[in-house]
Amino acid sequence: MRTTVKIICLCFLISIISCKESEQEMNQNESMEISNSKLERVEPPHWWIGFKDQSLQLLIKDDNIGAFKPEINYSGVSIEKVHSASSKNYLFIDLKISDKEKAGNFDIEFSNDDGVEKRHTYELKERLKSSDDFKGFDSSDAIFLITPDRFANGDESIDIVEGLKETIIDRTDGYGRHGGDLRGIISHLDYIEDLGYTAVWPTPVLINDMPKGSYHGYAITDYYKVDPRFGALKEHRIII
């Protein structure tokens, strides 16, 4: 009985110490100042906590970033390895994220031998739900393949987006944009179901910032952004 009590007391003590250490780490992270600064490009632009594989590689692009050394002072996130590239404007960073890490922001700090410093604020997000909670498809499904630009125009206000290279809607041009979008698909889901289909497969809806001929979606120029002529990420989530 005495041995059992000792083990229980010891476990309780370890639990208290562990909780205090975790609390100290959380307080340390919460008290850190975030610069909210950005480099030219970091991919992926953010990540999520809660994955079984806690490793993450970041691609960094910025002027002469290959001459800089990265550092992270954030408990729960550590740098495992840094890879240089043939171009001095790229750097690759292997990160390890603790399985106890919380969602939040932290700075990646870069410095070179001349004392120049750069910072980039990175975000870890909560997962909306586990991949096990997503329903896939099987042989019982009938899948409706859609080229969004050619299906239905649900929001004419986004047909032309300032700053993008292609600025014409012409439904007589077989290679031009016709104005179809995600809202057009959403507004016709009942119609698609009435046809007997149980799933929708859209061609890529990521941004295709090309001067012409990219209506099909297979000329992606940014793998982390929905094409604003198709709509927003929240609308993409509805159809997936």
Residue pairs with C-beta under 8 A, 6 or more apart in sequence:
22 100
25 75
25 76
26 102
28 75
29 74
29 75
29 76
29 102
29 104
29 106
32 73
32 74
32 106
32 107
34 105
34 106
34 107
34 121
35 107
35 119
35 121
36 105
36 121
37 107
37 118
37 119
37 120
37 121
38 120
38 121
39 60
39 61
39 62
39 65
39 110
39 118
39 120
40 61
40 62
40 63
41 59
41 60
41 61
41 62
42 58
42 59
42 60
42 61
42 120
42 122
43 58
43 59
43 223
43 224
44 56
44 58
44 224
45 224
46 122
46 123
46 124
46 125
47 56
47 97
47 122
47 123
47 124
47 125
48 124
48 125
48 126
48 127
49 97
49 101
49 102
49 103
49 124
49 125
49 126
49 127
50 126
50 127
50 130
51 97
51 127
54 96
54 97
54 98
54 99
55 80
55 94
55 95
55 96
55 97
56 94
56 95
56 96
56 97
57 92
57 93
57 94
57 95
58 92
58 93
58 95
58 108
58 122
59 90
59 91
59 92
60 70
60 90
60 91
60 92
60 93
60 120
61 89
61 90
62 89
62 118
63 89
64 88
64 89
64 112
65 88
65 89
65 90
65 91
65 110
65 118
66 84
66 85
66 87
66 88
66 89
66 90
66 91
67 88
67 112
67 113
68 91
68 110
68 111
68 112
68 116
68 118
69 82
69 110
69 111
69 112
70 79
70 82
70 91
70 93
70 108
70 109
70 110
71 79
71 108
71 109
71 110
71 111
72 78
72 79
72 95
72 106
72 107
72 108
72 109
73 107
73 109
74 106
74 107
75 98
76 97
76 98
76 100
76 101
76 102
77 95
77 96
77 97
77 98
77 101
77 106
77 124
78 95
78 96
79 93
79 94
79 95
79 96
80 94
80 95
80 96
81 93
81 94
82 91
82 92
82 93
82 94
83 91
83 92
83 93
83 94
84 91
84 92
85 91
85 92
93 108
97 124
101 124
102 124
103 124
103 125
103 126
104 123
104 124
105 121
105 122
105 123
105 124
106 121
106 122
106 124
107 119
107 120
107 121
107 122
108 119
108 120
108 121
108 122
109 117
109 118
109 119
110 117
110 118
110 119
110 120
111 117
111 118
137 143
137 198
137 199
140 198
141 198
141 199
142 196
142 197
142 198
142 199
143 197
143 198
143 199
143 200
143 201
144 192
144 195
144 197
144 199
144 200
144 201
145 201
145 203
146 185
146 200
146 201
146 202
146 203
147 180
147 202
147 203
147 215
147 216
147 217
148 180
148 181
148 182
148 184
148 185
148 202
148 203
148 205
148 217
148 230
149 177
149 178
149 179
149 180
149 181
149 215
149 216
149 217
149 229
149 230
150 178
150 180
150 215
151 180
151 184
151 185
151 188
152 180
152 181
152 184
152 185
152 187
152 188
153 159
153 178
153 179
153 180
153 181
153 184
154 181
154 182
154 183
154 184
154 185
154 186
154 187
155 181
155 183
155 184
155 231
156 179
158 181
158 228
158 229
158 230
158 231
159 169
159 177
159 179
159 229
160 167
160 168
160 169
160 229
161 228
161 229
164 209
164 228
164 229
165 209
165 210
165 211
166 176
166 177
166 209
166 210
166 211
166 212
166 214
168 176
168 177
169 176
169 177
169 178
169 179
170 176
170 177
170 178
171 178
171 179
175 212
175 213
175 215
176 212
176 215
177 215
177 229
178 215
181 229
181 230
181 231
182 202
182 205
182 226
182 230
182 231
182 232
182 235
182 236
182 238
182 239
183 231
183 235
185 200
185 202
185 239
186 235
186 238
186 239
189 200
189 239
192 200
200 239
202 217
202 239
203 216
203 217
203 218
204 217
204 218
204 220
205 217
205 226
205 227
205 230
205 231
205 236
206 217
206 220
206 222
206 223
206 224
206 225
206 226
206 227
207 220
207 221
207 222
207 225
207 226
207 227
207 228
208 214
208 215
208 217
208 218
208 219
208 220
208 221
208 227
209 221
209 222
210 219
210 221
213 219
217 227
226 232
226 233
226 235
226 236
230 236
